[in-house]
Amino acid sequence: MAKQVETTQVGIVGGGPAGLMLSHLLSRAGIDNIVLETRDHETIKNTHRAGILETGAVEMLTEYGVDSRIREIGYEHHGIDLRFDGQSHRINFKELIDASVWLYPQNEVFVDLAAARARDGGDVRYEHTVTGLADVETDAPKIHYTDAEGNPGVIEARIVVGTDGSRSFCRRAIPSETRQEHKIEYPFAWFGILTEAPPSAEELIYANSPRGFALISQRNETVQRHYFQCDPDENPDEWTEDQIWDELQARVDGPDGFQLKRGPIFEKTVLKFRSFVAEPMRWGNLFLAGDAGHTVPPTGAKGLNLAFADVKVLFSALEQFFTTGQTTGIDDYSETALRRVWKAQNFSYWMTSMLHTRKDASSFETRRAIGELHTVVGSKYGRQYLAESYCGWPHE
């Protein structure tokens, strides 16, 4: 079958929040682009993922014409609680650095961006599977794909961007001798639930306990999301609702008598995680952004925020390139983006290590972590560092 060949300025592989945000910004600047996404719209819309958005990410959703609903249905949080030794210690973002974060699920971010692209006539093609990349080291890279009916096609673009997630096809297209990968696997996972219950607390609680980590989070007024540290091979189907609630409660028990608000559990998952960075984030005229280039453990709430920060840097570089022909921005993209990536990796690793308990940890390691938590909450500058890192650094 003859392949349909089309041309555009930027071909974007991956139509999740990062790809759609980049497409939105490029279109506002008059730069043609086409987005290809393997999944269908409804699958992405109904894939429930938590979301804590930094100030910079919220500004991108609210100040660049997306018409996000975040300020109507999202929740602004002015701090978090670090809970250990059975006591809560509030990190007050507003008091420390005059900042906040927003609780807003990632699938809602997708819904907002998908609606904005549809409203503006964006060329977003769902159920289109990329089968190959060619000539990415030339000025006419090509994306080979098949559509939902199996028809083949080719998009010839000046620039190709991979925003296609942690299993990125685009990243694998970079030769192994060119790509360096840095990664660690964590010896624990998160057992996550969605429950029909009122919020147990006004803000997120990050708990360190002798039984392991727990995160008491929220989603809205009637549905909550909670996690507790578990073995990566844990089978969630083997846990009853009472066992799950008892385990969560045991990890937040303390002399203050704090009690979780229970309700029916309608989703159970085990979330494995790792830290990963691919360098460089550019090969020829192929650029990586978001999870295609890096992943972080969820403890630091950095995943989507890092993706949006990549997009902001890459958009500015592409706008400069297509407007003036200058290549300074795209030449510096990888180095610029990776500075923030490694800062976020450090923060996420630090939070994860400080709050989780390894099975093989010695009594010294366990008590040392508690000492570190006391050091953080007992110092204004320790609290400021956590607040600044959690709320996010200014976009470059």
Buried (B, 14 or more C-beta within 10 A) or exposed (E): EEEEEEBBBBBBBBBBBBBBBBBBBBBBEEBBBBBBBBBEBEEBBEEBBBBBBBBBBBBBBBEBBBEBBBEEEBBBBBBBBBBBEBEBBBBEBBBBBEBBBBBBBBBBBBBBBBBBBEEEEBBBBBBBBBEEBBEBEEEEBBBBBBBEEEEEBBBBBBBBBBBBBBEBBBBBBBEEEEBEEEEEEBEBBBBBBBBEBBBBBEBBBBBBBEBBBBBBBBBBEEBBBBBBBBEBEBEBEEBEBEEBBBBBBBBBBBEEEBEBEBBEBEEBEBBBBEBBBBBBBBBBBBBBBBBBBBBBBBBBBBBBBBBBBBBBBBBBBBBBBBEEEEEEBBEBBBEBBBEBBBBBBBBBBBBBBBBBBBEEBEEEEEEEBBEBBBEBBEEEEBBBBBBBBBBBBEBE
